[in-house]
Amino acid sequence: MTSNEVQLERKMIRLQRHVSLIEAVAVFLTKHPILASRCDLELLRGCVGLDFEEKAFIRPLGKDPIRLRLERRSEDQEDFAERTIYEDVSALSTFSFKWA
């Protein structure tokens, strides 16, 4: 394999990963259509996530399987453990927010 072919293959793998992350968010919204009016799409560290009125967001993570982590908005952006509300919302059959 030539250097160009290797570079092309790597880029194609990265693009497919981004497509998979976006598809996971799309499947989640299709499963929970009422949330579409309550959130906005937002670019979150290189992937598209869901933003809920600057209170929380859903970020796609992982490779196989992809998880959708629900996190609180926080001033301390590095404290993942403190702001994680639910590790994977993709498997939930019902979904609702009850803000304190």
Secondary structure as UniProt FT lines:
FT   HELIX           3..31
FT   HELIX           33..37
FT   STRAND          40..44
FT   TURN            45..46
FT   STRAND          47..52
FT   TURN            53..55
FT   STRAND          56..61
FT   STRAND          67..72
FT   TURN            77..78
FT   HELIX           80..83
FT   STRAND          84..86
FT   TURN            90..91
//
